[in-house]
Amino acid sequence: MPFTLATWNINSVRLREELVLQMLREEQPDILCLQECKSPVDLIPVAQFHALGYTHMVARGQKGYNGVAIISKLPLQEAGAEDYAALGHARHVAARLENGVTIHNHYVPAGGDIPDRAVNAKFGNKLDYLTDMRDAYHASRPQKSILVGDLNIAPREDDVWNHKALLKVVSHTPIEVDHFGQVMDAGGWVDVTRQDIPQGNLYSWWSYRSPDWDAADKGRRLDHVWATPDISGAAHGSRVLRHVRGWDKPSDHAPVFASFDL
């Protein structure tokens, strides 16, 4: 069952409903994983998604913050939702396809501005969230699974516009990258995007603060698609829809795509 999957931090699904619909019409992924929906589940605009053939959804939501959703043309069933770091936030939801593949959709805490948990509780929350992810995958190693989302870490030197300049900036600090690597190792996860695009600078996020984000190109690759080794070889076609960042009133993230021939 071949399928194409996209992950996108939409930064309010209700505010940017038309952008989601435009992307779905133009690209037609089989599955779309959204983060930072900023909406209770009952206010997500499912009728518009249904009209385009996306008749299946699992989600966790809250008013004004966080929120994750998986919308799909393919039948799926909910497969759980974890509250990593016991934050009480809507940051994870999982779904299982009819072929047995489980999809985990994560919105990892951004971590605030100061990379020191002693003075910034949000940074501590981020590290704790990643530690809980690591421990969960150590306890139960995933199989036939895909993990996607805004993980809020750009791990490689070529995942940021300037490695040295960002070593003390949240999202690229050594301690975050180390925690990120521990999560990957615990689950045996394969970075599908970099499997397909192994070399070169690659970004999925550009700050709203940049007056000309495209020309300045001070990006970071914060959005990821991983797979377990038993299915990672079936992945291909990874791409970042950079041009979507330039749409009217956009999210500061671009959608990231991958296809799987399973």
Backbone as CSV, one residue per row, in Angstrom:
resi,resn,N_x,N_y,N_z,CA_x,CA_y,CA_z,C_x,C_y,C_z
1,MET,0.843,-1.198,0.000,0.000,0.000,0.000,0.879,1.249,0.000
2,PRO,1.208,1.769,-1.157,2.010,2.996,-1.188,1.202,4.193,-0.702
3,PHE,1.876,5.083,0.013,1.196,6.300,0.460,2.223,7.412,0.634
4,THR,1.730,8.639,0.553,2.552,9.823,0.777,2.056,10.526,2.028
5,LEU,3.002,10.941,2.830,2.706,11.555,4.120,3.366,12.926,4.180
6,ALA,2.690,13.863,4.815,3.250,15.205,5.030,3.118,15.572,6.495
7,THR,4.083,16.340,6.992,4.015,16.896,8.338,4.193,18.400,8.248
8,TRP,3.397,19.135,9.053,3.390,20.594,8.927,2.954,21.229,10.240
9,ASN,3.808,22.054,10.805,3.400,22.920,11.913,2.634,24.080,11.290
10,ILE,1.332,24.088,11.512,0.478,25.030,10.803,0.296,26.346,11.553
11,ASN,0.630,26.363,12.853,0.517,27.591,13.648,-0.899,28.170,13.572
12,SER,-1.850,27.344,13.941,-3.288,27.617,14.013,-4.016,27.091,12.773
13,VAL,-4.653,25.946,12.932,-5.360,25.316,11.818,-6.604,26.107,11.431
14,ARG,-7.206,26.806,12.379,-8.389,27.588,12.035,-8.007,28.877,11.316
15,LEU,-6.961,29.533,11.775,-6.493,30.756,11.122,-5.979,30.471,9.713
16,ARG,-5.387,29.305,9.532,-4.754,28.978,8.242,-5.452,27.817,7.540
17,GLU,-6.739,27.701,7.782,-7.527,26.645,7.143,-7.382,26.669,5.627
18,GLU,-7.443,27.866,5.025,-7.379,27.958,3.559,-6.014,27.519,3.029
19,LEU,-4.955,27.763,3.795,-3.630,27.310,3.368,-3.553,25.783,3.403
20,VAL,-4.123,25.189,4.433,-4.147,23.724,4.502,-4.908,23.166,3.310
21,LEU,-6.059,23.740,3.014,-6.865,23.251,1.897,-6.138,23.435,0.567
22,GLN,-5.465,24.569,0.407,-4.706,24.797,-0.826,-3.608,23.757,-0.998
23,MET,-2.876,23.485,0.080,-1.806,22.501,-0.005,-2.365,21.120,-0.324
24,LEU,-3.467,20.760,0.319,-4.063,19.449,0.070,-4.529,19.319,-1.376
25,ARG,-5.112,20.383,-1.907,-5.559,20.334,-3.309,-4.379,20.190,-4.266
26,GLU,-3.312,20.926,-3.995,-2.185,20.948,-4.927,-1.309,19.707,-4.821
27,GLU,-1.095,19.213,-3.617,-0.129,18.132,-3.407,-0.770,16.773,-3.157
28,GLN,-1.967,16.765,-2.604,-2.753,15.555,-2.379,-1.998,14.443,-1.654
29,PRO,-1.373,14.749,-0.529,-0.817,13.649,0.272,-1.947,12.760,0.771
30,ASP,-1.643,11.521,1.034,-2.656,10.622,1.584,-2.912,10.927,3.059
31,ILE,-1.861,11.381,3.746,-1.942,11.632,5.181,-1.254,12.960,5.473
32,LEU,-1.874,13.774,6.311,-1.274,15.030,6.754,-1.260,15.065,8.276
33,CYS,-0.067,15.264,8.826,0.097,15.412,10.264,0.341,16.884,10.572
34,LEU,-0.509,17.453,11.394,-0.429,18.868,11.735,-0.009,19.027,13.193
35,GLN,0.794,20.050,13.439,1.169,20.418,14.801,0.801,21.884,15.056
36,GLU,0.749,22.211,16.321,0.392,23.551,16.783,-0.943,23.985,16.163
37,CYS,-1.919,23.107,16.275,-3.245,23.388,15.709,-3.949,24.515,16.461
38,LYS,-3.615,24.680,17.746,-4.182,25.752,18.565,-5.704,25.762,18.547
39,SER,-6.278,24.567,18.699,-7.735,24.462,18.620,-8.213,23.247,19.401
40,PRO,-9.342,23.381,20.105,-9.994,22.164,20.603,-10.344,21.261,19.416
41,VAL,-10.376,19.969,19.648,-10.628,19.035,18.550,-11.959,19.321,17.870
42,ASP,-12.983,19.673,18.635,-14.312,19.867,18.042,-14.417,21.119,17.184
43,LEU,-13.393,21.978,17.199,-13.414,23.170,16.351,-12.458,23.072,15.161
44,ILE,-11.771,21.953,15.016,-10.959,21.741,13.818,-11.902,21.642,12.619
45,PRO,-11.603,22.325,11.498,-12.554,22.394,10.367,-12.610,21.104,9.547
46,VAL,-13.144,20.048,10.149,-13.120,18.738,9.504,-14.027,18.671,8.275
47,ALA,-15.092,19.460,8.225,-16.008,19.386,7.086,-15.287,19.731,5.788
48,GLN,-14.405,20.733,5.844,-13.648,21.115,4.649,-12.669,20.018,4.251
49,PHE,-12.079,19.360,5.231,-11.161,18.254,4.927,-11.929,17.080,4.320
50,HIS,-13.098,16.785,4.869,-13.928,15.699,4.344,-14.271,15.936,2.876
51,ALA,-14.545,17.179,2.549,-14.925,17.504,1.168,-13.811,17.193,0.173
52,LEU,-12.583,17.177,0.656,-11.437,16.857,-0.208,-11.038,15.384,-0.116
53,GLY,-11.819,14.606,0.641,-11.541,13.180,0.727,-10.794,12.749,1.965
54,TYR,-10.498,13.703,2.848,-9.783,13.375,4.088,-10.830,13.124,5.182
55,THR,-11.352,11.916,5.185,-12.520,11.601,6.001,-12.161,10.941,7.332
56,HIS,-10.863,10.779,7.593,-10.426,10.136,8.828,-9.526,11.095,9.602
57,MET,-9.691,11.140,10.918,-8.857,12.022,11.740,-8.732,11.480,13.150
58,VAL,-7.538,11.592,13.690,-7.328,11.455,15.134,-6.621,12.726,15.576
59,ALA,-6.921,13.200,16.784,-6.369,14.484,17.199,-6.408,14.619,18.703
60,ARG,-5.565,15.504,19.187,-5.621,16.000,20.551,-5.514,17.519,20.469
61,GLY,-6.356,18.224,21.195,-6.368,19.675,21.063,-6.535,20.382,22.385
62,GLN,-6.261,21.674,22.354,-6.541,22.557,23.475,-6.672,23.968,22.933
63,LYS,-7.391,24.786,23.630,-7.677,26.131,23.160,-6.420,26.996,23.150
64,GLY,-6.075,27.508,21.965,-5.053,28.536,21.853,-3.611,28.083,21.842
65,TYR,-3.349,26.814,22.198,-1.969,26.347,22.301,-1.854,24.909,21.800
66,ASN,-0.654,24.566,21.354,-0.293,23.175,21.064,-1.295,22.523,20.112
67,GLY,-1.572,21.265,20.282,-2.543,20.557,19.449,-1.891,19.823,18.295
68,VAL,-2.297,18.558,18.111,-1.778,17.716,17.035,-2.938,16.974,16.389
69,ALA,-2.848,16.770,15.081,-3.904,16.072,14.354,-3.294,15.284,13.209
70,ILE,-3.895,14.132,12.942,-3.556,13.334,11.769,-4.824,13.209,10.950
71,ILE,-4.828,13.783,9.760,-5.981,13.657,8.869,-5.566,12.804,7.678
72,SER,-6.505,12.013,7.174,-6.105,10.971,6.230,-7.213,10.621,5.260
73,LYS,-6.804,10.292,4.034,-7.709,9.669,3.082,-7.843,8.176,3.360
74,LEU,-6.825,7.620,4.007,-6.781,6.190,4.284,-7.406,5.909,5.649
75,PRO,-8.130,4.813,5.789,-8.691,4.477,7.100,-7.598,4.329,8.152
76,LEU,-7.877,4.817,9.334,-6.937,4.671,10.440,-7.697,4.643,11.749
77,GLN,-7.019,4.121,12.761,-7.591,4.058,14.096,-6.643,4.727,15.068
78,GLU,-7.204,5.344,16.091,-6.346,5.944,17.097,-5.504,4.874,17.788
79,ALA,-4.235,5.224,18.058,-3.310,4.272,18.678,-2.654,4.867,19.917
80,GLY,-3.327,5.847,20.521,-2.834,6.384,21.778,-2.386,7.822,21.690
81,ALA,-2.152,8.389,22.863,-1.654,9.758,22.987,-0.936,9.854,24.323
82,GLU,0.331,10.202,24.276,1.149,10.243,25.486,1.317,11.682,25.981
83,ASP,1.407,11.800,27.281,1.664,13.099,27.910,3.099,13.096,28.436
84,TYR,4.042,13.164,27.516,5.443,13.144,27.908,5.768,14.363,28.768
85,ALA,6.580,14.136,29.781,6.984,15.147,30.768,5.821,15.608,31.639
86,ALA,4.681,14.940,31.510,3.504,15.242,32.348,3.166,16.730,32.341
87,LEU,3.176,17.316,31.139,2.904,18.745,30.999,1.409,19.053,30.895
88,GLY,0.620,18.034,30.610,-0.809,18.270,30.404,-1.112,18.967,29.093
89,HIS,-0.187,18.869,28.143,-0.339,19.534,26.847,-0.772,18.521,25.769
90,ALA,-1.414,19.015,24.736,-1.778,18.194,23.580,-0.609,18.205,22.587
91,ARG,0.335,17.291,22.804,1.572,17.306,22.009,1.852,15.997,21.272
92,HIS,1.040,14.987,21.471,1.281,13.713,20.797,-0.042,13.011,20.525
93,VAL,-0.122,12.415,19.352,-1.213,11.502,19.040,-0.667,10.478,18.046
94,ALA,-1.194,9.271,18.129,-0.753,8.198,17.240,-1.956,7.562,16.562
95,ALA,-1.721,7.051,15.357,-2.764,6.378,14.587,-2.175,5.151,13.912
96,ARG,-3.017,4.147,13.697,-2.565,2.926,13.030,-3.349,2.733,11.737
97,LEU,-2.606,2.544,10.650,-3.216,2.286,9.351,-3.644,0.821,9.244
98,GLU,-4.436,0.515,8.230,-4.926,-0.850,8.058,-3.801,-1.834,7.760
99,ASN,-2.671,-1.336,7.231,-1.536,-2.213,6.945,-0.657,-2.445,8.172
100,GLY,-1.065,-1.910,9.323,-0.341,-2.137,10.560,0.705,-1.099,10.895
101,VAL,0.916,-0.129,10.015,1.888,0.924,10.283,1.307,1.906,11.302
102,THR,2.104,2.209,12.326,1.711,3.197,13.324,2.415,4.519,13.036
103,ILE,1.667,5.609,13.072,2.203,6.946,12.842,2.119,7.739,14.143
104,HIS,3.264,8.215,14.598,3.333,9.068,15.779,3.536,10.519,15.336
105,ASN,2.680,11.395,15.806,2.756,12.819,15.474,3.096,13.591,16.744
106,HIS,4.253,14.282,16.739,4.756,14.979,17.924,4.913,16.479,17.696
107,TYR,4.633,17.222,18.742,5.002,18.632,18.813,5.827,18.815,20.080
108,VAL,7.142,18.739,19.939,8.051,18.846,21.069,8.081,20.303,21.543
109,PRO,8.121,20.537,22.845,8.187,21.925,23.333,9.337,22.702,22.700
110,ALA,9.084,23.977,22.401,10.110,24.803,21.757,11.277,25.073,22.692
111,GLY,10.992,25.280,23.972,12.069,25.420,24.937,12.415,26.834,25.361
112,GLY,11.632,27.817,24.934,11.927,29.191,25.350,13.203,29.726,24.723
113,ASP,13.733,30.795,25.292,14.851,31.508,24.661,16.207,31.255,25.305
114,ILE,16.227,30.794,26.552,17.496,30.639,27.277,17.776,29.149,27.470
115,PRO,18.887,28.641,26.944,19.168,27.206,27.027,19.771,26.785,28.363
116,ASP,19.017,27.038,29.425,19.482,26.722,30.771,18.253,26.436,31.630
117,ARG,18.071,25.170,32.004,16.872,24.817,32.741,16.834,25.436,34.134
118,ALA,17.993,25.867,34.653,18.023,26.479,35.976,17.298,27.811,36.009
119,VAL,17.244,28.492,34.866,16.587,29.800,34.815,15.413,29.830,33.838
120,ASN,15.208,28.736,33.122,14.160,28.691,32.099,13.456,27.338,32.177
121,ALA,12.296,27.326,32.821,11.554,26.081,33.014,11.143,25.458,31.685
122,LYS,10.895,26.285,30.677,10.472,25.752,29.378,11.571,24.898,28.750
123,PHE,12.815,25.294,28.969,13.916,24.494,28.431,13.988,23.148,29.160
124,GLY,13.777,23.179,30.457,13.719,21.936,31.215,12.590,21.037,30.746
125,ASN,11.432,21.617,30.463,10.303,20.834,29.949,10.660,20.134,28.636
126,LYS,11.383,20.850,27.791,11.774,20.273,26.505,12.692,19.069,26.714
127,LEU,13.694,19.230,27.557,14.621,18.131,27.811,13.899,16.958,28.463
128,ASP,12.978,17.232,29.365,12.232,16.169,30.024,11.328,15.431,29.034
129,TYR,10.725,16.162,28.113,9.880,15.551,27.096,10.704,14.566,26.261
130,LEU,11.882,15.004,25.843,12.750,14.144,25.035,13.239,12.942,25.838
131,THR,13.533,13.147,27.114,13.961,12.041,27.970,12.845,11.004,28.113
132,ASP,11.610,11.472,28.272,10.487,10.542,28.371,10.278,9.791,27.055
133,MET,10.455,10.462,25.927,10.389,9.768,24.642,11.448,8.677,24.575
134,ARG,12.663,9.025,24.942,13.763,8.051,24.932,13.425,6.844,25.789
135,ASP,12.974,7.101,26.996,12.686,6.007,27.918,11.547,5.128,27.408
136,ALA,10.556,5.736,26.796,9.438,4.956,26.250,9.907,4.018,25.145
137,TYR,10.816,4.492,24.289,11.295,3.647,23.196,12.305,2.613,23.673
138,HIS,13.012,2.902,24.750,13.844,1.879,25.379,12.968,0.762,25.937
139,ALA,11.882,1.133,26.580,11.002,0.153,27.223,10.250,-0.698,26.209
140,SER,9.885,-0.093,25.091,9.136,-0.809,24.055,9.617,-0.329,22.694
141,ARG,10.558,-1.049,22.118,11.160,-0.619,20.859,10.123,-0.667,19.740
142,PRO,9.926,0.426,19.057,8.870,0.462,18.033,9.213,-0.386,16.814
143,GLN,8.175,-0.886,16.180,8.305,-1.622,14.928,7.242,-1.125,13.967
144,LYS,7.568,-1.192,12.689,6.638,-0.796,11.631,5.981,0.545,11.968
145,SER,6.841,1.522,12.275,6.342,2.806,12.750,7.006,3.977,12.038
146,ILE,6.271,5.071,11.986,6.749,6.344,11.443,6.551,7.387,12.534
147,LEU,7.537,8.227,12.722,7.441,9.331,13.679,7.672,10.625,12.929
148,VAL,6.747,11.553,13.075,6.862,12.835,12.390,6.558,13.961,13.354
149,GLY,6.873,15.162,12.921,6.428,16.325,13.655,7.436,17.435,13.741
150,ASP,7.015,18.479,14.433,7.892,19.590,14.766,8.616,19.182,16.046
151,LEU,9.837,18.699,15.884,10.622,18.239,17.026,11.458,19.362,17.614
152,ASN,11.412,20.522,16.990,12.016,21.754,17.518,13.510,21.631,17.797
153,ILE,14.176,20.759,17.059,15.630,20.636,17.118,16.152,20.448,15.699
154,ALA,17.183,21.199,15.370,17.907,21.046,14.105,19.244,20.380,14.454
155,PRO,19.381,19.081,14.245,20.511,18.351,14.833,21.848,18.501,14.115
156,ARG,21.843,18.621,12.792,23.093,18.593,12.036,23.587,20.005,11.720
157,GLU,24.881,20.090,11.442,25.449,21.392,11.084,24.784,21.963,9.844
158,ASP,24.409,21.096,8.895,23.770,21.579,7.675,22.250,21.637,7.797
159,ASP,21.753,21.501,9.025,20.333,21.722,9.300,20.063,23.142,9.788
160,VAL,21.115,23.966,9.864,20.978,25.360,10.283,21.803,26.245,9.357
161,TRP,21.454,27.507,9.320,22.126,28.422,8.395,23.542,28.754,8.844
162,ASN,23.809,28.685,10.150,25.151,28.991,10.656,25.364,28.192,11.943
163,HIS,26.106,27.108,11.827,26.302,26.200,12.954,26.941,26.903,14.148
164,LYS,28.015,27.601,13.941,28.727,28.241,15.051,27.890,29.319,15.714
165,ALA,27.157,30.084,14.915,26.348,31.169,15.464,25.179,30.653,16.297
166,LEU,24.768,29.401,16.069,23.570,28.879,16.730,23.872,27.867,17.824
167,LEU,25.121,27.652,18.134,25.464,26.650,19.148,24.910,26.991,20.532
168,LYS,24.651,28.260,20.785,24.081,28.675,22.062,22.640,29.160,21.917
169,VAL,22.036,28.817,20.791,20.649,29.207,20.517,19.756,27.977,20.641
170,VAL,18.654,28.113,21.375,17.737,26.996,21.573,17.285,26.439,20.217
171,SER,17.363,25.143,20.103,17.055,24.307,18.935,18.304,23.687,18.343
172,HIS,19.499,24.231,18.675,20.727,23.683,18.081,21.846,23.522,19.117
173,THR,21.512,23.645,20.392,22.538,23.533,21.425,22.987,22.074,21.555
174,PRO,24.215,21.854,21.990,24.708,20.475,22.124,23.847,19.587,23.012
175,ILE,23.304,20.121,24.100,22.505,19.275,24.976,21.200,18.850,24.307
176,GLU,20.603,19.729,23.525,19.397,19.350,22.787,19.709,18.310,21.729
177,VAL,20.780,18.520,21.001,21.168,17.578,19.946,21.482,16.209,20.547
178,ASP,22.101,16.211,21.742,22.386,14.946,22.417,21.086,14.239,22.817
179,HIS,20.146,14.962,23.384,18.860,14.358,23.742,18.135,13.834,22.501
180,PHE,18.176,14.592,21.436,17.570,14.205,20.159,18.171,12.878,19.685
181,GLY,19.491,12.775,19.719,20.172,11.562,19.296,19.823,10.371,20.169
182,GLN,19.640,10.605,21.471,19.267,9.517,22.365,17.872,8.980,22.041
183,VAL,16.956,9.866,21.658,15.619,9.419,21.252,15.723,8.561,19.998
184,MET,16.497,9.025,19.030,16.668,8.255,17.792,17.261,6.882,18.082
185,ASP,18.302,6.854,18.876,18.978,5.590,19.172,18.074,4.634,19.931
186,ALA,17.299,5.162,20.868,16.435,4.311,21.682,15.408,3.571,20.835
187,GLY,14.890,4.247,19.819,13.884,3.635,18.958,14.443,3.014,17.698
188,GLY,15.759,3.153,17.488,16.342,2.690,16.238,15.841,3.459,15.030
189,TRP,15.392,4.687,15.280,14.762,5.470,14.215,15.756,5.856,13.129
190,VAL,15.278,5.890,11.906,16.037,6.338,10.739,15.482,7.684,10.292
191,ASP,16.363,8.646,10.080,15.978,9.966,9.574,15.698,9.834,8.078
192,VAL,14.425,9.706,7.743,14.040,9.453,6.350,14.421,10.620,5.445
193,THR,14.239,11.839,5.943,14.547,13.002,5.109,16.015,13.006,4.702
194,ARG,16.889,12.757,5.654,18.319,12.753,5.347,18.773,11.456,4.680
195,GLN,17.990,10.407,4.788,18.250,9.207,3.991,18.087,9.521,2.515
196,ASP,17.063,10.324,2.211,16.791,10.693,0.824,17.629,11.872,0.342
197,ILE,17.937,12.800,1.262,18.675,14.026,0.921,19.873,14.097,1.864
198,PRO,20.906,13.289,1.623,21.968,13.125,2.631,22.889,14.324,2.790
199,GLN,22.993,15.152,1.788,23.958,16.246,1.841,23.282,17.586,1.560
200,GLY,23.895,18.646,2.088,23.463,20.000,1.749,22.567,20.628,2.793
201,ASN,22.590,21.947,2.837,21.741,22.672,3.785,20.272,22.429,3.459
202,LEU,19.500,22.167,4.500,18.089,21.856,4.323,17.333,22.411,5.524
203,TYR,16.306,23.213,5.244,15.565,23.885,6.305,14.068,23.664,6.115
204,SER,13.321,23.760,7.241,11.860,23.693,7.180,11.197,24.842,7.925
205,TRP,12.016,25.700,8.560,11.497,26.824,9.354,12.344,28.060,9.095
206,TRP,11.646,29.201,8.947,12.294,30.501,8.795,11.526,31.495,9.659
207,SER,12.224,32.256,10.468,11.600,33.127,11.450,10.745,34.215,10.802
208,TYR,9.637,34.529,11.473,8.822,35.681,11.065,9.608,36.980,11.211
209,ARG,10.633,36.979,12.045,11.368,38.211,12.329,12.233,38.660,11.158
210,SER,12.499,37.769,10.231,13.315,38.131,9.073,12.448,38.852,8.037
211,PRO,12.779,40.107,7.679,11.933,40.855,6.737,11.897,40.238,5.345
212,ASP,12.963,39.538,4.950,12.978,38.831,3.668,13.538,37.440,3.914
213,TRP,12.690,36.574,4.415,13.115,35.242,4.858,13.777,34.457,3.731
214,ASP,13.267,34.606,2.507,13.753,33.793,1.398,15.168,34.203,0.993
215,ALA,15.401,35.500,0.896,16.730,35.978,0.506,17.745,35.762,1.629
216,ALA,17.336,36.035,2.867,18.249,35.858,3.998,18.540,34.375,4.233
217,ASP,17.521,33.559,4.076,17.638,32.095,4.172,18.272,31.640,5.486
218,LYS,17.899,32.273,6.582,18.421,31.888,7.891,17.484,30.849,8.510
219,GLY,17.500,29.669,7.928,16.550,28.632,8.287,17.109,27.580,9.213
220,ARG,16.208,26.720,9.671,16.567,25.560,10.488,15.647,24.401,10.102
221,ARG,16.167,23.191,10.178,15.341,22.004,9.902,14.816,21.475,11.226
222,LEU,13.623,21.937,11.577,13.001,21.581,12.852,11.958,20.476,12.703
223,ASP,11.549,20.198,11.473,10.444,19.272,11.203,10.999,18.001,10.567
224,HIS,10.571,16.858,11.080,11.256,15.612,10.774,10.292,14.494,10.410
225,VAL,10.827,13.552,9.633,10.141,12.297,9.326,11.125,11.170,9.607
226,TRP,10.761,10.317,10.546,11.582,9.156,10.891,10.785,7.878,10.612
227,ALA,11.504,6.782,10.480,10.856,5.472,10.350,11.716,4.419,11.035
228,THR,11.085,3.344,11.460,11.832,2.232,12.034,12.544,1.473,10.912
229,PRO,13.634,0.788,11.244,14.449,0.144,10.203,13.700,-0.885,9.360
230,ASP,12.651,-1.500,9.922,11.921,-2.516,9.155,11.124,-1.931,7.994
231,ILE,10.896,-0.614,7.994,10.180,-0.004,6.869,10.918,1.179,6.256
232,SER,12.045,1.585,6.838,12.730,2.783,6.322,13.225,2.598,4.897
233,GLY,13.514,1.356,4.520,13.960,1.106,3.151,12.872,1.312,2.116
234,ALA,11.625,1.365,2.555,10.497,1.597,1.643,10.205,3.079,1.453
235,ALA,10.964,3.924,2.157,10.716,5.372,2.080,11.485,5.993,0.919
236,HIS,10.896,7.016,0.349,11.548,7.734,-0.761,10.819,9.054,-0.980
237,GLY,11.358,9.852,-1.881,10.644,11.048,-2.335,10.556,12.166,-1.323
238,SER,11.490,12.225,-0.374,11.429,13.283,0.641,11.638,14.652,0.006
239,ARG,10.910,15.641,0.515,11.036,17.009,0.008,10.439,17.970,1.017
240,VAL,10.925,19.192,0.974,10.382,20.284,1.774,9.705,21.257,0.825
241,LEU,8.460,21.606,1.094,7.727,22.542,0.237,8.055,23.977,0.657
242,ARG,9.270,24.388,0.317,9.766,25.692,0.729,8.858,26.831,0.262
243,HIS,8.298,26.723,-0.926,7.510,27.829,-1.480,6.266,28.122,-0.643
244,VAL,5.787,27.132,0.104,4.593,27.334,0.929,4.858,28.370,2.026
245,ARG,6.109,28.467,2.459,6.475,29.483,3.455,6.239,30.893,2.922
246,GLY,6.186,31.038,1.606,5.971,32.332,0.982,4.520,32.644,0.646
247,TRP,3.590,31.777,1.002,2.183,32.050,0.773,1.697,33.186,1.680
248,ASP,0.541,33.711,1.376,-0.002,34.837,2.145,-0.330,34.400,3.571
249,LYS,0.122,35.196,4.539,-0.101,34.933,5.959,0.247,33.481,6.313
250,PRO,1.496,33.084,6.081,1.872,31.676,6.213,2.209,31.284,7.643
251,SER,2.329,30.000,7.843,3.050,29.488,9.004,4.530,29.794,8.786
252,ASP,5.292,29.802,9.882,6.741,29.968,9.711,7.436,28.646,9.404
253,HIS,6.667,27.564,9.336,7.176,26.252,8.938,6.673,25.895,7.539
254,ALA,7.448,25.093,6.835,7.038,24.539,5.548,6.708,23.059,5.715
255,PRO,5.795,22.525,4.915,5.491,21.097,4.992,6.679,20.249,4.540
256,VAL,6.825,19.099,5.190,7.865,18.136,4.830,7.158,16.838,4.407
257,PHE,7.572,16.295,3.256,6.924,15.142,2.663,7.840,13.928,2.607
258,ALA,7.236,12.751,2.620,7.921,11.498,2.303,6.887,10.510,1.797
259,SER,7.321,9.587,0.961,6.453,8.518,0.461,6.975,7.176,0.931
260,PHE,6.059,6.218,1.073,6.412,4.877,1.523,5.717,3.864,0.609
261,ASP,6.476,2.920,0.094,5.926,1.833,-0.707,5.844,0.587,0.165
262,LEU,4.720,0.409,0.793,4.525,-0.699,1.726,3.338,-1.559,1.312
